[in-house]
Amino acid sequence: VGLVRRGRAGTPIDGFLARNGDGLRHVALAVDEPLGAVVARLEAAGVRVVGEIVPSSDGRPSVFLHPSTMGGVLVELVEGDP
């Protein structure tokens, strides 16, 4: 969970903060199975995925789920234990 006070100009986070003010940026959850399989199930259930699976800040595969299908919260899924 990250508390963000300001974002870099022109980034999606900057736009989010401009619209919503300071606060919770996103929640990251670890998954214990291959991320591709998890994403496929979520998409089949109607969850919007933002972009592709990419390395997280610590190198593990990660993907973001769109807030519009996650109760207004940006959710990051990260494969494996930290």
C-alpha positions as CSV (number, residue, x, y, z in Angstrom):
1,V,0.0,0.0,0.0
2,G,1.5,3.4,-1.0
3,L,0.5,6.8,0.3
4,V,1.4,9.3,-2.5
5,R,1.8,13.0,-1.8
6,R,2.7,14.0,-5.4
7,G,3.3,12.4,-8.8
8,R,5.7,13.2,-11.6
9,A,4.2,15.7,-14.0
10,G,2.3,14.1,-16.9
11,T,2.1,10.6,-15.5
12,P,-1.1,8.6,-14.8
13,I,-0.4,9.0,-11.1
14,D,-0.1,12.7,-11.5
15,G,-3.5,12.8,-13.2
16,F,-5.0,10.5,-10.5
17,L,-3.8,12.9,-7.8
18,A,-5.1,16.0,-9.7
19,R,-8.5,14.4,-9.9
20,N,-8.7,12.8,-6.4
21,G,-6.2,14.5,-4.1
22,D,-3.6,12.9,-1.8
23,G,-4.3,9.4,-0.7
24,L,-4.1,5.7,-1.5
25,R,-2.6,5.1,-4.9
26,H,-2.9,1.3,-5.2
27,V,-2.9,-2.0,-3.4
28,A,-0.5,-4.8,-4.4
29,L,-1.3,-8.4,-3.8
30,A,0.9,-11.5,-4.3
31,V,-0.5,-14.4,-6.2
32,D,0.9,-17.9,-5.8
33,E,0.3,-19.3,-9.2
34,P,1.4,-18.1,-12.7
35,L,0.2,-14.6,-13.3
36,G,-0.9,-15.3,-16.9
37,A,-3.4,-17.9,-15.6
38,V,-4.8,-15.5,-13.0
39,V,-5.1,-12.7,-15.6
40,A,-6.9,-15.0,-18.0
41,R,-9.5,-16.0,-15.3
42,L,-10.0,-12.4,-14.3
43,E,-10.5,-11.2,-17.9
44,A,-13.0,-14.0,-18.5
45,A,-14.9,-12.7,-15.4
46,G,-15.0,-9.2,-16.9
47,V,-12.1,-7.6,-14.9
48,R,-10.2,-5.0,-17.0
49,V,-6.5,-5.4,-17.1
50,V,-4.3,-2.3,-17.5
51,G,-1.5,-3.0,-20.0
52,E,0.6,-6.2,-20.1
53,I,2.4,-8.3,-17.5
54,V,5.6,-6.5,-16.8
55,P,8.4,-6.7,-14.2
56,S,7.5,-5.1,-10.8
57,S,9.9,-2.9,-9.0
58,D,11.6,-6.0,-7.6
59,G,11.6,-7.9,-10.9
60,R,8.7,-10.2,-10.4
61,P,5.9,-10.4,-13.0
62,S,3.1,-7.9,-12.2
63,V,0.0,-6.4,-13.8
64,F,-2.5,-3.8,-12.8
65,L,-6.3,-4.2,-12.7
66,H,-8.4,-1.2,-13.7
67,P,-10.1,0.6,-10.8
68,S,-13.4,0.7,-12.7
69,T,-13.7,-3.1,-12.2
70,M,-12.1,-3.2,-8.8
71,G,-14.4,-1.0,-6.7
72,G,-12.5,2.1,-7.5
73,V,-9.1,0.8,-6.3
74,L,-6.1,0.3,-8.6
75,V,-4.9,-3.2,-7.8
76,E,-1.5,-4.6,-8.7
77,L,-1.0,-8.4,-8.8
78,V,2.5,-9.6,-8.3
79,E,3.6,-13.2,-8.9
80,G,5.3,-15.0,-6.1
81,D,6.5,-14.1,-2.6
82,P,8.4,-10.9,-2.0
